[in-house]
Amino acid sequence: MTSCIPAGSGRLHYRVRGIKGQGCRRTSWISNVTFSGCIQKDLSWSCGVSKFLQIQRCNFSLSPITENSRTLRTITSSSLSDGSTKFFDFAVIGSGVAGLRYALEVAKHGSVAVITKAEPHESNTNYAQGGVSAVLSQSDSVESHMQDTIVAGAYLCDEETVRVVCTEGPERIRELIAMGASFDHGEDGNLHLAREGGHSHHRIVHAADMTGKEIERALLKAVLKDPNIFMFEHHLAIDLLTCQDGSDTVCLGVDTLNTETQEVIRFISKVTLLASGGAGQIYPTTTNPPVATGDGIAMAHRAQAVISNMEFVQFHPTALADEGLPIQPSKARENAFLITEAVRGDGGILYNLDMERFMPLYDERAELAPRDVVARGIDDQLKKRNEKYVLLDISHKPREKILSHFPNIAAECLKYGLDITCQPIPVVPAAHYMCGGVRAGLQGETNVQGLYVAGEVACTGLHGANRLASNSLLEALVFARRAVQPSIEHMKCSSLDFSASDWWARPVVPVSLKSNAIEKILAMTREVRKEVQSIMWKYVGIVRSTTRLETAKQKICDLEDKWEDNLFEMGWEPTMVGLETCEMRNFFCCAKLVVSSALARHESRGLHYTIDFPDLEESKRLPTVIFPCTSIRSSWSSRQLHKLPLC
């Protein structure tokens, strides 16, 4: 089959080639460049891709980090060189569960920089309410958890990856408990296991409705005590630092912008873990925090990493609909307030505004159907009835049980005059989770040497076409641990000399621009950001069509061209960096990846539903894979800054 889709540059054209094999052990490759050894018969996600993503050592030399570097815990500049360059064995981009869990392990073998865009706790992990799924009861089994995951993933999951995650999950939970994470227990003294949509058993470990916050608390506490881990807050990752070793791309660190001091700080590292989360902010309504602008996916794509399954954007069915609250919030939220899956798992019922229960019309599992099914059911009701929200009612349950299981939700709703123990909750779908991302093997390895991925930024094959509830924290924990050993081996075999910091041109802050020019650039960029979000919601939402996707593609490319032209006309230079302009680059890159992948899938599967191809087709049960490409004319958002000037 043939398709022309953009990814990796402003115009990005690809050929799509199908590989024959069995079920989800086949891959739809999208590329206009040839990668040696990529096209194979019967290529499985985990085995075949792990071979294709095989790590090869390179002969760079980095002097060991000295004891002096430990002062980085309390000062901003490194004593190893000038303050603008820092050297570490491991650089971790992101401070969610994946980044922190990995950091704690590799810190036993070397120095670790944890680079985070805002405060350490500001991550998708911190907003995860429901819990972590794991087989912890005698009535449950790994096979059952696997089956639930594969069914929810519309049979696009990689079976070996699913088996690994479901098997190793219980041990990862026990490790968290040993580190001090406190989860809810039942009257019998055992862990209280909840049930959520798509799960056949009670297997969700949780801390009331604030599980992510509790895990983040325990991990951060351990990280801050570790003398080998150095936290760099308010450091925006700009671009990965890469070079070529023959035909191989090698990652040697990352450029960052300290958004408080407006300094560009370069991190040179032997190993880099990308754990930067997702890209929910490319939609106007999202449960993700403001930092989730797709930075990691975009950086990896610019660095020649392989990207996969970006069409599968999960919309959580039930975010709090502010319009339905008795008291309206005084200002718009930066991110939608999530109403956890566990509310439906505990017996919550969905009604339209006439108090008619509607989910049984769409699926025999009703409110316990997987998220994609529930989100489409709600979307259909809203469109048919021309309403702005539906109602989720848990008030038929005992008051004490509601308040003990969902204290955070109850408190948030009560702020706006809604008592969930006796009133239904107004809810609406919101962008929630990227099932696609940087393609990873079974140990978190990528096709870029020295670059590993874990958490939402990665596409491991676990989620397939739709993530099963509470499998995200589980995946992050499992892959953060699996990436440790190969990272240590790579670190021990790699070296760099200190002159490495001068191998790339440095980004610069726009000190030469007058303040009124910067104000105009920021105002324009904020408007463009809203336009991209509006395009994504209107044309690349829960229900799609080829016409709408093609329209989105054209509108996004036109908007990108216009934004860049205006930017440079106002005096901005291609090597300049700022928080909002860098985020805008990443917005455009991720939006184009989602649209491109959606256009390439000519069927409806899981989270990708298109009215032009409404059926699920066995012959198209293939992951979408986007290879990097070289374009004659690429956009600013598609190029690493240190590879400028643009043609």
C-alpha positions in Angstrom: 0.0 0.0 0.0 1.1 3.6 -0.5 0.5 6.7 1.5 1.9 10.2 1.5 2.1 11.6 5.0 4.1 14.3 6.8 6.4 13.6 9.7 9.8 15.0 10.7 9.6 18.1 8.5 7.1 20.6 7.3 6.3 18.6 4.2 7.6 15.1 5.1 6.6 12.5 2.5 6.7 8.8 3.1 6.1 5.5 1.5 4.2 3.0 3.6 5.2 -0.6 3.3 3.4 -3.5 4.9 5.3 -6.5 6.3 3.7 -9.9 6.3 3.5 -11.9 9.4 1.1 -12.8 12.1 -1.3 -10.3 13.7 0.4 -7.7 15.8 3.7 -9.2 15.0 3.6 -7.3 11.7 4.5 -3.7 11.2 3.5 -0.9 8.8 6.7 1.0 8.2 6.5 4.6 7.1 9.7 6.0 5.7 11.4 7.6 2.8 14.9 6.6 3.9 16.3 3.1 4.2 17.4 1.8 7.6 19.7 -1.2 7.4 18.0 -4.3 8.8 14.6 -2.7 9.5 12.6 -4.5 6.9 12.3 -8.1 8.1 9.8 -10.9 7.7 7.7 -11.8 10.7 9.2 -8.9 12.7 7.8 -8.9 16.2 7.6 -5.7 18.2 9.9 -6.9 21.1 12.2 -9.5 19.6 12.6 -8.1 16.1 12.7 -4.5 17.2 15.1 -5.2 20.0 17.5 -6.6 17.4 16.9 -3.6 15.1 17.4 -1.2 18.1 20.5 -3.1 19.1 22.9 -0.9 21.1 26.4 -0.6 19.7 29.2 0.9 21.7 31.1 3.9 20.5 34.5 5.1 21.3 34.0 8.5 22.9 35.7 9.3 26.1 34.3 11.1 29.2 36.4 11.7 32.2 34.7 10.3 35.3 32.6 12.7 37.4 34.5 13.8 40.5 33.3 14.2 44.0 33.1 18.0 43.4 30.0 17.5 41.3 28.0 16.6 44.4 27.9 20.3 45.2 25.4 20.6 42.3 22.7 19.6 44.8 22.9 23.1 46.3 24.5 25.4 43.7 23.6 26.1 40.1 27.0 25.9 38.4 29.1 22.8 37.9 32.6 23.0 39.3 33.7 20.6 36.5 33.6 23.4 33.9 31.9 26.7 33.3 28.4 27.0 34.6 26.9 26.6 31.1 28.1 23.0 30.7 27.6 20.1 33.1 28.9 16.5 32.8 27.1 13.5 34.2 27.1 9.7 33.7 23.3 9.7 33.3 20.9 12.5 32.3 17.2 11.9 33.0 14.7 14.2 31.3 11.5 14.2 33.3 10.7 13.8 37.0 7.6 11.6 36.9 7.5 8.0 38.1 9.6 6.6 35.2 12.4 9.2 35.5 12.7 9.1 39.3 12.5 5.3 39.6 15.3 4.9 36.9 17.4 7.6 38.6 17.3 5.8 42.0 18.7 2.7 40.4 21.4 4.1 38.1 22.6 6.4 40.9 24.1 3.3 42.5 26.6 3.3 39.5 27.3 6.9 38.7 26.2 10.6 38.8 22.7 11.4 37.7 21.1 14.7 36.6 17.3 14.8 36.8 16.2 17.6 34.5 12.6 18.8 35.0 10.7 21.5 33.2 8.9 22.9 36.3 8.9 21.8 39.9 9.8 18.1 40.3 6.3 17.1 41.3 4.7 18.7 38.2 4.2 15.7 36.0 1.4 13.5 34.7 2.3 11.0 37.5 1.2 13.6 40.0 -2.3 13.8 38.4 -2.9 10.1 38.1 -5.8 9.3 40.4 -6.9 5.7 39.8 -3.9 3.6 40.6 -1.5 0.9 39.4 -2.8 -2.4 38.0 -1.0 -5.6 39.1 -1.9 -9.2 39.8 -1.9 -9.4 43.6 -4.8 -11.6 44.5 -5.1 -15.4 44.3 -8.3 -15.2 42.2 -6.4 -13.2 39.5 -3.7 -14.3 37.1 -1.1 -12.9 34.7 -2.9 -14.5 31.8 -6.1 -12.7 32.8 -4.3 -9.3 33.1 -2.7 -10.0 29.7 -6.0 -10.8 28.1 -7.7 -7.6 29.4 -4.8 -5.5 28.2 -4.8 -7.1 24.7 -8.6 -6.8 24.4 -8.6 -3.1 25.4 -5.7 -2.6 23.0 -7.8 -3.9 20.1 -5.4 -6.7 19.5 -2.6 -4.4 18.5 -0.5 -5.0 21.6 2.8 -6.9 21.4 2.2 -10.1 23.3 5.7 -10.4 24.7 5.7 -6.9 26.0 2.3 -7.4 27.6 3.6 -10.6 29.3 6.7 -8.9 30.6 4.8 -6.0 32.1 2.0 -8.1 33.6 4.6 -10.6 35.1 7.0 -8.0 36.5 4.3 -5.6 37.8 3.7 -7.2 41.2 7.4 -7.0 42.1 7.5 -3.3 41.1 4.5 -2.6 43.4 6.3 -4.4 46.3 9.4 -2.2 45.6 7.3 1.0 45.9 5.9 -0.2 49.2 9.4 -1.0 50.5 10.4 2.6 49.6 7.6 4.0 51.7 4.6 4.4 49.3 1.4 4.0 51.3 -1.6 2.3 49.5 -5.1 1.7 50.8 -5.7 -1.5 52.7 -9.0 -3.4 53.3 -10.5 -4.4 56.6 -8.6 -7.8 56.3 -5.3 -5.9 56.3 -4.5 -6.7 52.7 -4.1 -4.2 49.9 -7.5 -2.9 48.8 -7.8 -3.7 45.1 -10.2 -1.7 43.0 -11.7 -2.6 39.6 -11.8 -0.3 36.7 -13.2 -0.3 33.1 -11.8 -3.1 31.0 -10.5 -5.1 33.9 -12.0 -8.5 34.6 -10.7 -8.6 38.2 -10.1 -6.3 41.1 -6.4 -5.5 40.7 -5.9 -1.7 41.0 -3.6 -0.8 43.9 -4.5 2.8 44.9 -4.0 5.5 47.5 -7.6 6.8 47.7 -8.0 8.9 44.5 -4.5 10.4 44.7 -2.3 7.4 43.8 0.1 9.2 41.5 0.7 11.9 44.1 1.5 9.3 46.7 4.0 7.5 44.4 5.6 10.7 43.4 5.9 11.7 47.0 7.7 8.5 48.0 10.0 8.6 45.0 10.9 12.2 45.4 11.7 11.7 49.1 14.2 8.9 48.1 15.7 10.9 45.3 16.3 14.0 47.4 18.2 11.8 49.9 20.5 10.3 47.3 23.9 12.0 47.1 24.4 10.9 43.5 21.2 12.5 42.1 21.1 16.2 41.3 17.8 17.8 40.5 17.6 20.7 38.0 14.3 22.4 38.3 12.8 24.8 35.7 15.1 23.5 32.9 13.3 23.1 29.6 14.9 20.5 27.4 15.5 22.1 24.0 17.1 19.4 21.8 19.0 16.2 22.3 22.7 16.4 21.4 23.5 13.8 18.7 26.3 12.9 16.4 26.9 10.2 13.8 29.2 7.2 14.4 29.2 5.8 10.9 25.6 5.0 10.1 24.6 5.1 13.8 23.1 8.1 15.5 24.5 8.6 19.0 23.0 10.7 21.9 25.5 12.5 24.1 23.3 14.7 26.2 20.8 17.6 25.9 20.6 21.4 25.7 18.3 23.0 28.2 17.0 26.5 29.0 16.9 27.5 32.6 13.6 29.3 32.5 14.2 31.2 35.7 17.7 32.6 34.8 17.3 32.5 31.0 20.6 30.7 30.7 21.2 27.9 28.2 22.7 24.9 30.1 24.3 22.0 28.2 24.3 18.6 29.8 26.9 16.1 28.4 26.1 12.5 29.5 27.1 9.0 28.7 23.4 7.8 28.8 20.2 9.8 28.4 16.8 8.6 29.6 13.8 10.4 28.1 10.9 10.3 30.5 9.2 13.5 29.7 5.6 12.4 29.5 3.0 13.0 26.8 1.5 15.7 24.6 -2.0 16.3 25.9 -1.7 20.0 25.7 -1.9 19.9 21.9 -5.7 19.7 22.6 -7.6 22.5 24.2 -9.2 20.3 26.9 -6.8 17.9 28.5 -6.2 16.3 31.9 -2.5 16.8 31.4 -0.6 19.6 33.3 0.7 22.6 31.3 4.2 21.0 31.0 2.8 18.2 28.7 3.6 19.8 25.4 5.2 16.8 23.7 8.7 18.0 24.1 10.3 14.5 24.4 8.5 13.0 21.4 9.4 16.1 19.3 13.1 16.1 20.4 13.5 12.4 19.8 11.9 12.8 16.3 14.3 15.6 15.5 17.2 13.4 16.7 16.3 10.6 14.2 14.5 8.3 16.7 11.7 6.1 15.3 8.2 7.1 16.3 5.2 4.8 16.5 1.4 4.7 16.9 0.8 8.4 17.2 -2.7 8.2 15.9 -3.8 6.6 19.2 -4.6 9.5 21.4 -6.7 8.5 24.4 -9.5 10.8 25.5 -10.4 10.1 29.1 -14.2 9.8 29.1 -14.8 11.7 32.3 -13.1 15.0 33.0 -15.0 17.4 35.2 -17.2 19.7 33.0 -17.0 23.1 34.6 -20.0 24.3 32.6 -22.2 21.9 34.6 -21.1 23.0 38.0 -23.5 25.0 40.3 -20.8 27.6 40.9 -18.6 28.4 37.9 -14.8 28.6 38.4 -13.5 32.2 38.4 -10.9 31.4 35.7 -10.3 28.7 33.1 -8.3 25.7 34.3 -4.9 25.1 32.8 -5.8 21.4 32.7 -9.1 19.6 33.1 -9.8 18.0 36.5 -9.9 14.2 36.0 -12.8 12.1 37.4 -11.0 8.7 37.8 -12.1 5.5 36.0 -12.5 4.0 39.5 -15.7 6.0 40.0 -17.3 3.9 37.2 -15.5 0.8 38.6 -17.2 1.4 41.9 -20.6 1.5 40.3 -20.9 5.0 38.8 -23.6 5.3 36.1 -23.5 7.6 33.1 -26.7 9.5 32.2 -27.6 12.1 29.6 -29.2 15.4 30.9 -32.7 13.7 30.8 -31.3 11.1 33.3 -31.4 8.4 30.7 -28.7 5.8 31.1 -27.0 5.4 27.7 -23.9 3.2 27.9 -25.8 -0.1 27.5 -26.8 1.1 24.0 -23.1 1.1 23.0 -21.6 -1.9 24.7 -22.7 -4.8 26.8 -20.1 -3.9 29.4 -21.8 -0.5 29.8 -19.8 1.8 32.1 -17.1 -0.8 32.5 -16.3 -0.9 28.8 -12.7 0.3 27.8 -12.1 4.1 27.6 -12.3 4.4 23.9 -15.8 2.9 23.8 -17.1 5.0 26.7 -15.5 8.2 25.2 -17.2 7.6 21.8 -20.5 6.8 23.5 -20.4 10.1 25.4 -19.3 12.0 22.2 -22.2 10.5 20.3 -24.7 11.5 23.0 -23.3 15.1 23.1 -23.5 15.5 19.3 -27.0 13.9 18.9 -28.5 15.9 21.8 -26.5 19.1 21.2 -25.4 19.1 24.8 -22.1 20.1 26.4 -21.7 17.4 29.1 -23.2 14.2 30.5 -23.7 13.1 34.1 -21.8 10.5 36.1 -23.7 9.5 39.2 -22.2 7.6 42.2 -24.6 9.0 44.8 -26.5 5.7 45.2 -23.4 4.4 47.0 -23.0 4.9 50.8 -21.7 8.4 51.7 -18.9 7.1 53.8 -17.6 4.8 51.0 -17.7 7.6 48.4 -15.8 10.0 50.7 -13.2 7.4 51.7 -12.6 6.2 48.1 -12.8 9.6 46.3 -11.8 12.4 48.9 -10.0 14.5 46.3 -12.8 14.4 43.8 -15.4 15.2 46.5 -13.4 18.1 47.8 -12.8 19.6 44.3 -16.5 19.4 43.4 -17.6 20.8 46.8 -15.6 23.9 46.0 -18.1 24.6 43.3 -21.2 23.8 45.2 -21.5 20.1 44.1 -21.9 17.3 46.6 -21.1 14.0 44.8 -22.7 12.0 47.6 -26.1 13.3 46.6 -25.6 14.9 43.1 -24.4 13.6 39.8 -21.0 14.9 38.4 -21.0 16.8 35.1 -18.3 15.2 32.8 -16.9 15.5 29.3 -14.1 13.6 27.5 -10.7 15.2 27.5 -7.3 14.4 25.9 -5.6 12.2 28.4 -2.8 9.9 27.2 -0.6 9.3 24.2 -0.5 5.5 23.4 2.1 6.3 20.8 5.6 7.8 21.2 9.2 6.9 20.8 9.5 3.3 19.7 11.3 1.2 22.3 12.5 -2.3 22.7 12.0 -4.5 25.7 14.7 -2.7 27.7 13.6 0.8 26.8 16.3 1.1 24.1 15.7 3.2 21.0 17.4 3.2 17.6 19.6 6.1 18.8 22.5 4.8 20.8 22.7 6.0 24.4 19.1 7.1 24.3 16.5 5.2 26.4 12.8 5.9 26.9 10.2 5.1 29.6 6.8 6.2 30.6 4.3 8.0 28.3 6.9 9.3 25.9 7.7 5.7 24.9 5.8 3.4 22.7 6.7 -0.1 24.0 3.9 -2.1 22.4 2.0 -2.6 25.7 -1.0 -0.4 25.0 -1.7 -1.2 21.3 -4.5 0.9 20.0 -5.9 1.8 23.5 -4.5 1.8 27.0 -6.2 -0.3 29.6 -7.0 1.7 32.8 -4.1 2.0 35.3 -1.6 0.3 33.0 0.3 3.5 32.5 2.0 3.8 35.9 2.7 0.1 35.7 4.4 0.4 32.3 6.5 3.3 33.6 7.7 1.4 36.6 8.5 -1.8 34.6 10.4 -0.1 31.8 12.2 2.3 34.1 13.7 -0.8 35.8 14.3 -2.7 32.6 16.3 0.2 31.1 18.7 0.2 34.1 21.0 -2.7 33.3 21.6 -1.8 29.6 22.1 1.8 30.6 24.8 0.8 33.1 26.6 -1.3 30.6 26.5 1.5 28.0 27.8 3.9 30.6 30.7 1.7 31.5 31.6 1.2 27.9 31.3 4.8 26.9 33.6 7.8 27.4 33.8 11.4 26.4 36.5 14.1 26.7 35.5 17.5 28.0 35.9 19.1 24.6 32.6 17.4 23.7 30.7 20.4 25.0 32.1 22.4 22.0 31.0 19.9 19.3 27.6 21.6 18.7 26.6 25.3 18.2 24.9 26.6 21.3 21.3 28.0 21.3 21.0 31.6 22.5 18.4 33.6 24.4 17.0 36.6 22.5 18.8 39.3 24.5 19.3 41.3 21.3 15.6 41.7 20.7 13.8 44.7 22.2 11.1 44.1 24.8 8.3 45.2 22.6 9.4 42.7 19.9 9.5 39.9 22.4 6.0 40.9 23.7 4.6 40.7 20.2 6.3 37.3 19.6 4.8 35.9 22.8 1.3 37.3 22.0 1.4 35.8 18.5 2.7 32.5 19.8 -0.1 32.2 22.4 -2.7 32.8 19.7 -1.1 30.3 17.4 -1.0 27.7 20.2 -4.8 28.1 20.7 -5.3 27.8 16.9 -3.4 24.5 16.8 -5.4 23.2 19.8 -8.6 24.2 18.1 -7.6 22.5 14.9 -6.7 19.3 16.7 -10.0 19.2 18.6 -12.2 20.0 15.6 -10.5 17.8 13.0 -8.4 15.2 14.9 -10.6 14.4 17.9 -12.6 11.3 19.0 -14.3 10.7 15.7 -12.3 11.4 12.5 -12.6 11.4 8.7 -10.1 11.6 5.9 -11.5 15.0 4.8 -11.1 16.4 8.3 -7.6 14.9 8.7 -6.5 16.4 5.4 -7.9 19.7 6.4 -6.0 19.6 9.7 -2.8 18.7 7.8 -3.1 21.7 5.5 -4.2 24.1 8.3 -1.4 23.1 10.6 1.3 23.4 7.8 -0.1 26.8 6.7 -0.2 28.0 10.3 3.4 26.8 11.0 4.7 28.6 7.9 2.9 31.8 8.9 4.1 31.6 12.5 7.7 31.0 11.4 7.6 33.8 8.8 6.3 36.3 11.3 8.7 35.1 14.0 11.7 35.8 11.8 10.4 39.0 10.4 10.2 40.3 14.0 13.9 39.7 14.4 13.9 36.2 15.9 16.8 34.1 14.8 16.8 30.3 14.1 19.2 29.6 17.0 17.2 31.6 19.6 15.2 29.9 22.3 12.5 30.8 24.7 10.0 28.7 26.7 6.9 29.4 24.7 8.6 29.4 21.3 10.3 26.0 22.0 7.0 24.6 23.2 5.4 25.9 20.0 8.0 24.0 17.9 7.1 20.9 19.8 3.4 21.5 19.4 3.7 21.6 15.6 6.0 18.6 15.5 3.6 16.4 17.6 0.5 17.6 15.9 1.9 16.7 12.5 2.9 13.3 13.8 -0.6 12.6 15.1 -2.3 13.7 11.9 0.2 11.8 9.7 -0.3 8.6 11.6 -4.0 9.0 11.5 -4.1 9.5 7.8 -2.0 6.3 7.3 -4.4 4.1 9.2 -7.3 3.0 6.8 -9.4 1.3 9.4 -11.0 2.0 12.8 -9.1 0.4 15.7 -9.1 1.3 19.3 -8.8 5.0 19.8 -8.6 5.8 16.1 -12.1 5.9 14.8 -12.8 7.2 11.2 -16.1 7.4 9.5 -14.5 6.6 6.2 -13.1 3.3 7.4 -15.5 2.4 10.2 -14.6 -1.3 10.4 -11.7 -3.1 12.0 -9.7 -5.0 9.4 -7.5 -7.9 10.3 -5.1 -7.2 7.4 -4.3 -3.8 8.9 -3.5 -5.0 12.4 -0.1 -3.3 12.2 1.7 -0.7 14.3 2.3 2.6 12.5 6.0 3.3 12.4 7.5 6.7 11.3 11.1 6.8 10.4 13.1 10.0 10.3 13.6 11.6 7.0 15.7 14.2 5.3 13.7 16.9 3.5 15.0 19.5 1.0 13.1 22.2 3.0 12.3 21.4 6.6 10.5 23.7 9.1 12.1 25.2 12.2 10.1 22.9 14.4 11.6 19.9 12.6 15.3 20.6 12.9 17.7 20.4 15.8 18.9 23.9 16.6 22.5 22.8 16.6 22.1 21.6 13.0 21.1 25.0 11.8 21.4 27.2 9.7 18.4 26.2 7.7 18.6 26.0 4.0 
